[in-house]
């Protein structure tokens, strides 16, 4: 990643001018303005801005506990290929993560892998990995039929559409990240979206210590009356288990500045992805080709590659490293193989995730990648020098 923002120089100049002129940098009007704009873009009723995407996950899980959608000890399905902070809040808040396997065809959970666990789950926390998804409409129907609450981590798939619906809109709520390198950068920052009013109001309290200051006046009065809180104590009364997850006005300002540029960055990412995908499809002897024809638009976060064998993986890694290309495991590989999981939870049987872990990597795809760099990356994929 060679820059912090899309339209880097202009964004930095506007940010510097904003910091110089503003009298308030703690959460306020800029954050609210970005929340409203992002909710409209995502086609959700509500959006709650927080300090980063990992805290979005933590805040959402706490809010679900507070409103009774989750109970301590409940088993929560998680995508086996995911990020650590999709699982750690579950452990920290007294829930039991259950790894649900992912398909190597699109790196995501499918209705078939969910069906193996659905009778034993209270909630399913999907990760929409790298701009892709499985048959998430069938997953939603399956969860509904079994009274399982579906929530989505959409940090890597902002803007992807499946069957007329944007990812992040299939579950009760969804989380997003605006960390550097994501589709939209506010340096740090995260969002939680939902259409559920009760959950939204609880998220507002969970974000800010558990007090009622961000609630509508009628909700404030109802809480104060129910708990016998007088006007003097009202501003410092805490009603629910909560944290301080608040962002700054800098986060809100940057979000509003970058959001109008998002469609351009998504288009570029999709163009790059199509070329990378064609290069991989041209070497079926080396790599598995992703199944993405079911997606109407692919807002790819980074380009995944799954080699046919671990030997082919190592040869490919050497080529990329020799060319100075930054490469990483796909997200975190199989999360159930990580030490924190093994210290607290039983082993999981996830053959798809294990293959992604053992034979996969990804390389950058963002709006800053030039045509010449795309050519180089495609050449590295199609040339197998032993």
C-alpha positions as CSV (number, residue, x, y, z in Angstrom):
1,X,0.0,0.0,0.0
2,X,1.8,3.2,-1.2
3,X,-0.8,5.7,0.1
4,X,-3.2,6.2,2.9
5,X,-6.2,7.5,1.0
6,X,-7.6,7.5,-2.5
7,X,-6.9,11.0,-4.0
8,X,-4.0,11.2,-1.5
9,X,-2.7,14.7,-1.8
10,X,-6.1,16.4,-2.0
11,X,-7.4,14.4,1.0
12,X,-4.3,15.3,3.1
13,X,-4.7,19.0,2.3
14,X,-8.4,19.0,3.2
15,X,-7.6,17.0,6.4
16,X,-5.0,19.5,7.5
17,X,-7.4,22.4,6.8
18,X,-10.1,20.7,8.8
19,X,-7.8,20.1,11.8
20,X,-6.7,23.7,11.8
21,X,-10.2,25.2,11.7
22,X,-12.3,22.9,13.8
23,X,-12.8,23.6,17.5
24,X,-13.8,20.0,18.4
25,X,-12.1,16.7,17.5
26,X,-14.0,14.3,19.8
27,X,-17.0,12.6,18.4
28,X,-19.7,15.0,17.1
29,X,-21.3,16.3,14.0
30,X,-18.8,15.0,11.5
31,X,-19.2,11.5,12.8
32,X,-23.0,11.8,12.6
33,X,-22.8,13.1,9.0
34,X,-20.7,10.1,7.9
35,X,-23.0,7.7,9.6
36,X,-26.0,9.1,7.7
37,X,-24.2,9.0,4.4
38,X,-22.8,5.5,4.9
39,X,-26.2,4.1,6.0
40,X,-27.7,5.6,2.8
41,X,-24.9,4.1,0.6
42,X,-25.2,0.6,2.3
43,X,-29.0,0.9,2.1
44,X,-29.5,0.3,5.8
45,X,-31.6,2.3,8.2
46,X,-28.9,2.8,10.8
47,X,-25.1,3.0,11.0
48,X,-23.0,3.4,14.1
49,X,-19.4,4.7,13.7
50,X,-16.7,3.3,16.0
51,X,-12.9,3.6,16.4
52,X,-12.0,0.5,14.2
53,X,-13.4,-2.6,12.6
54,X,-12.4,-4.9,15.4
55,X,-14.3,-2.8,17.9
56,X,-17.3,-3.0,15.6
57,X,-17.3,-6.7,16.1
58,X,-16.9,-6.4,19.9
59,X,-19.6,-3.8,20.1
60,X,-22.1,-5.8,18.0
61,X,-21.6,-8.9,20.1
62,X,-22.0,-7.0,23.4
63,X,-25.1,-5.3,22.1
64,X,-26.7,-8.6,21.1
65,X,-26.0,-9.9,24.6
66,X,-27.5,-6.8,26.1
67,X,-30.8,-7.1,24.1
68,X,-31.1,-10.8,24.8
69,X,-30.4,-12.1,21.2
70,X,-27.4,-13.9,22.7
71,X,-26.9,-15.5,26.1
72,X,-23.6,-16.4,27.9
73,X,-22.6,-19.9,26.9
74,X,-24.3,-19.8,23.4
75,X,-22.5,-21.4,20.6
76,X,-21.7,-19.0,17.7
77,X,-20.7,-20.2,14.3
78,X,-17.7,-18.4,12.7
79,X,-16.2,-18.7,9.3
80,X,-13.1,-20.9,9.6
81,X,-11.2,-18.5,7.4
82,X,-11.5,-15.2,9.2
83,X,-9.7,-12.6,11.3
84,X,-8.8,-13.1,15.0
85,X,-11.1,-10.3,16.2
86,X,-14.1,-12.1,14.8
87,X,-13.5,-14.8,17.4
88,X,-11.8,-13.2,20.3
89,X,-14.9,-11.1,21.4
90,X,-16.9,-14.3,21.6
91,X,-14.4,-15.8,24.0
92,X,-14.0,-12.6,26.0
93,X,-17.8,-12.3,26.4
94,X,-18.5,-15.8,27.4
95,X,-19.7,-17.4,24.2
96,X,-18.4,-20.5,22.4
97,X,-17.0,-20.1,18.9
98,X,-17.7,-23.0,16.4
99,X,-15.6,-23.1,13.3
100,X,-17.7,-23.5,10.1
101,X,-15.7,-24.7,7.1
102,X,-15.1,-22.6,4.0
103,X,-15.1,-23.8,0.3
104,X,-11.9,-23.4,-1.7
105,X,-14.2,-22.3,-4.6
106,X,-14.9,-18.9,-3.1
107,X,-13.2,-18.9,0.3
108,X,-16.5,-18.6,2.2
109,X,-19.0,-20.6,4.2
110,X,-21.8,-22.3,2.2
111,X,-25.2,-23.5,3.1
112,X,-23.9,-27.1,3.1
113,X,-21.2,-26.4,5.7
114,X,-23.6,-24.3,7.8
115,X,-26.1,-27.2,7.7
116,X,-23.6,-29.4,9.5
117,X,-23.8,-27.1,12.6
118,X,-27.0,-25.1,12.4
119,X,-29.0,-27.2,14.9
120,X,-26.3,-26.5,17.5
121,X,-26.0,-22.7,17.0
122,X,-27.6,-19.6,18.4
123,X,-25.9,-17.2,16.0
124,X,-23.8,-17.4,12.8
125,X,-21.2,-14.7,12.4
126,X,-20.1,-14.9,8.7
127,X,-17.0,-13.3,7.2
128,X,-17.6,-12.2,3.6
129,X,-14.0,-12.8,2.6
130,X,-12.1,-10.6,0.1
131,X,-15.2,-9.4,-1.8
132,X,-16.8,-12.9,-2.2
133,X,-19.5,-14.9,-0.7
134,X,-21.1,-18.3,-0.9
135,X,-24.8,-18.9,-1.3
136,X,-25.6,-16.4,1.4
137,X,-29.3,-16.2,0.5
138,X,-29.7,-19.9,1.2
139,X,-27.6,-19.5,4.4
140,X,-30.0,-16.7,5.5
141,X,-33.0,-19.0,4.8
142,X,-31.4,-21.8,6.7
143,X,-30.7,-19.6,9.7
144,X,-34.2,-18.2,9.6
145,X,-35.7,-21.8,9.6
146,X,-33.6,-22.8,12.6
147,X,-34.0,-19.5,14.6
148,X,-30.3,-18.7,14.2
149,X,-29.3,-15.0,14.2
150,X,-27.2,-14.2,11.2
151,X,-24.7,-11.4,11.3
152,X,-22.0,-10.5,8.8
153,X,-18.4,-9.2,9.0
154,X,-18.3,-7.2,5.7
155,X,-15.0,-5.5,6.3
156,X,-13.4,-7.0,3.1
157,X,-16.5,-6.9,0.8
158,X,-17.8,-3.3,0.9
159,X,-19.7,-2.8,-2.4
160,X,-20.0,-6.4,-3.5
161,X,-23.5,-7.3,-4.8
162,X,-25.1,-10.8,-4.8
163,X,-28.5,-11.3,-6.4
164,X,-29.5,-7.7,-6.2
165,X,-28.4,-7.2,-2.6
166,X,-25.2,-5.7,-1.2
167,X,-23.2,-8.0,1.1
168,X,-23.6,-6.8,4.6
169,X,-27.4,-6.6,4.2
170,X,-28.3,-10.3,4.5
171,X,-28.1,-10.5,8.3
172,X,-29.5,-8.7,11.3
173,X,-26.4,-6.5,11.4
174,X,-23.0,-6.2,9.7
175,X,-19.6,-4.7,10.5
176,X,-17.2,-2.8,8.4
177,X,-13.5,-1.6,8.6
178,X,-12.0,1.6,7.3
179,X,-8.4,0.7,8.1
180,X,-5.7,1.8,5.7
181,X,-5.8,-0.5,2.6
182,X,-9.5,-1.2,2.8
183,X,-12.0,0.0,0.2
184,X,-12.5,3.2,2.1
185,X,-9.8,4.5,4.5
186,X,-10.2,6.8,7.5
187,X,-6.8,5.6,8.9
188,X,-8.6,3.7,11.6
189,X,-12.4,3.4,11.9
190,X,-15.3,0.9,11.7
191,X,-19.0,0.8,11.3
192,X,-22.0,-1.3,12.4
193,X,-25.1,-1.3,10.3
194,X,-28.6,-2.7,11.0
195,X,-32.2,-2.0,10.3
196,X,-33.3,-3.1,13.8
197,X,-34.2,-0.1,16.0
198,X,-33.8,-1.8,19.3
199,X,-30.3,-3.1,18.4
200,X,-29.4,0.4,17.0
201,X,-30.2,2.1,20.3
202,X,-28.3,-0.5,22.2
203,X,-25.3,0.0,20.0
204,X,-25.4,3.7,20.7
205,X,-25.1,2.9,24.4
206,X,-22.5,0.2,24.0
207,X,-20.3,2.6,22.1
208,X,-20.4,5.2,24.9
209,X,-20.0,3.7,28.3
210,X,-23.6,2.4,28.6
211,X,-25.1,5.9,29.1
212,X,-28.1,7.3,27.3
213,X,-26.7,10.5,25.9
214,X,-26.9,9.5,22.2
215,X,-30.5,8.2,22.4
216,X,-33.6,10.0,21.2
217,X,-35.2,12.1,23.9
218,X,-38.2,9.7,24.3
219,X,-35.9,6.7,24.8
220,X,-33.8,8.6,27.3
221,X,-36.9,9.5,29.3
222,X,-38.2,6.0,29.2
223,X,-35.0,4.6,30.6
224,X,-34.7,7.2,33.3
225,X,-38.3,6.7,34.4
226,X,-37.9,2.9,34.4
227,X,-34.8,3.1,36.6
228,X,-35.9,6.1,38.8
229,X,-33.0,8.3,37.6
230,X,-33.3,12.0,38.4
231,X,-32.1,14.8,36.1
232,X,-29.0,15.5,38.2
233,X,-27.6,11.9,37.9
234,X,-29.0,11.2,34.4
235,X,-25.9,12.3,32.4
236,X,-23.7,9.9,34.4
237,X,-25.9,6.9,34.8
238,X,-24.8,3.7,33.1
239,X,-27.6,1.3,32.0
240,X,-25.9,-1.6,30.1
241,X,-22.5,-3.4,29.8
242,X,-20.5,-1.2,27.4
243,X,-17.2,0.2,26.4
244,X,-15.7,3.4,25.0
245,X,-15.6,2.6,21.3
246,X,-16.0,6.2,20.1
247,X,-14.3,7.5,17.0
248,X,-13.0,11.1,16.5
249,X,-14.2,13.8,14.3
250,X,-11.2,13.2,12.1
251,X,-12.6,9.7,11.4
252,X,-16.0,11.1,10.4
253,X,-14.5,13.9,8.3
254,X,-12.3,11.5,6.4
255,X,-15.2,9.1,5.9
256,X,-17.4,11.8,4.3
257,X,-14.5,12.8,2.1
258,X,-13.7,9.4,0.9
259,X,-17.2,7.9,0.5
260,X,-18.0,9.8,-2.8
261,X,-14.8,8.3,-4.3
262,X,-15.7,4.7,-3.3
263,X,-17.4,3.7,-6.5
264,X,-14.3,4.6,-8.5
265,X,-12.1,2.5,-6.2
266,X,-14.4,-0.5,-6.4
267,X,-14.5,-0.3,-10.2
268,X,-10.7,-0.3,-10.4
269,X,-10.5,-3.2,-7.9
270,X,-12.9,-5.2,-10.0
271,X,-11.1,-4.5,-13.2
272,X,-7.8,-5.7,-11.7
273,X,-9.5,-8.8,-10.2
274,X,-10.8,-9.8,-13.6
275,X,-7.4,-9.7,-15.1
276,X,-5.9,-11.6,-12.2
277,X,-8.6,-14.2,-12.4
278,X,-8.0,-14.7,-16.2
279,X,-4.3,-15.2,-15.5
280,X,-5.1,-17.9,-12.9
281,X,-7.7,-19.6,-15.1
282,X,-5.0,-19.9,-17.8
283,X,-2.9,-22.0,-15.5
284,X,-5.2,-24.8,-14.2
285,X,-2.1,-26.9,-13.7
286,X,-0.9,-24.5,-11.0
287,X,-3.9,-22.9,-9.4
288,X,-7.6,-23.4,-8.4
289,X,-9.8,-20.8,-10.1
290,X,-12.4,-19.1,-8.0
291,X,-16.1,-19.5,-8.6
292,X,-17.5,-15.9,-8.8
293,X,-20.0,-16.0,-11.6
294,X,-22.8,-15.8,-9.1
295,X,-21.7,-12.3,-8.0
296,X,-23.1,-9.2,-9.9
297,X,-20.3,-7.0,-8.7
298,X,-17.0,-8.0,-7.1
299,X,-15.5,-5.5,-4.7
300,X,-12.3,-7.4,-4.3
301,X,-10.1,-6.5,-1.2
302,X,-6.9,-8.5,-2.1
303,X,-6.3,-11.2,-4.7
304,X,-6.3,-14.8,-3.4
305,X,-4.3,-17.6,-5.0
306,X,-4.7,-21.3,-4.0
307,X,-2.0,-23.5,-5.5
308,X,-2.6,-27.1,-6.6
309,X,0.0,-28.3,-4.1
310,X,2.3,-26.9,-1.4
311,X,5.3,-27.3,-3.7
312,X,3.6,-25.1,-6.3
313,X,2.8,-22.6,-3.6
314,X,6.4,-22.4,-2.5
315,X,7.6,-21.9,-6.1
316,X,5.0,-19.1,-6.6
317,X,5.9,-17.4,-3.3
318,X,9.6,-17.3,-4.3
319,X,8.7,-15.6,-7.6
320,X,6.6,-13.0,-5.9
321,X,9.2,-12.3,-3.2
322,X,12.0,-12.0,-5.8
323,X,9.9,-9.4,-7.6
324,X,9.4,-7.4,-4.3
325,X,5.7,-8.1,-4.1
326,X,4.2,-8.1,-0.6
327,X,2.3,-11.4,0.0
328,X,0.5,-12.8,3.0
329,X,-1.6,-15.8,4.0
330,X,-5.2,-15.6,3.0
331,X,-6.6,-13.5,5.8
332,X,-5.3,-15.6,8.7
333,X,-5.7,-19.0,7.2
334,X,-7.6,-21.5,9.3
335,X,-8.4,-19.6,12.5
336,X,-8.7,-22.9,14.4
337,X,-5.0,-23.6,13.9
338,X,-3.9,-20.5,15.8
339,X,-2.5,-20.8,19.3
340,X,-5.2,-18.7,21.0
341,X,-7.9,-21.1,19.6
342,X,-6.0,-24.2,20.6
343,X,-5.5,-22.9,24.1
344,X,-9.3,-22.4,24.7
345,X,-11.2,-24.6,22.2
346,X,-11.3,-28.1,20.8
347,X,-9.8,-28.9,17.4
348,X,-12.1,-28.2,14.4
349,X,-12.5,-30.3,11.3
350,X,-12.3,-27.8,8.4
351,X,-10.7,-29.5,5.4
352,X,-11.5,-26.6,3.0
353,X,-10.0,-24.0,5.4
354,X,-7.0,-26.3,6.0
355,X,-6.3,-26.3,2.2
356,X,-6.7,-22.6,2.0
357,X,-4.3,-22.3,5.0
358,X,-1.7,-24.7,3.5
359,X,-1.8,-23.8,-0.2
360,X,-3.0,-20.2,-0.3
361,X,-1.7,-16.6,-0.3
362,X,-2.9,-13.2,-1.4
363,X,-1.3,-10.2,-3.0
364,X,-2.4,-6.5,-3.2
365,X,-5.3,-5.3,-5.2
366,X,-6.3,-1.7,-4.7
367,X,-7.0,1.4,-6.7
368,X,-3.3,2.5,-6.6
369,X,-2.1,-0.6,-8.6
370,X,-1.0,0.6,-12.0
371,X,-1.6,-1.2,-15.3
372,X,2.1,-2.0,-15.5
373,X,2.0,-3.5,-12.1
374,X,-1.1,-5.6,-13.0
375,X,0.9,-6.8,-16.1
376,X,3.8,-7.8,-13.8
377,X,1.5,-9.6,-11.3
378,X,-0.2,-11.5,-14.2
379,X,3.2,-12.5,-15.6
380,X,4.2,-13.8,-12.2
381,X,1.1,-16.0,-12.1
382,X,1.4,-17.4,-15.6
383,X,5.2,-18.1,-15.5
384,X,6.3,-21.2,-13.6
385,X,10.1,-21.1,-13.4
386,X,11.2,-23.9,-11.1
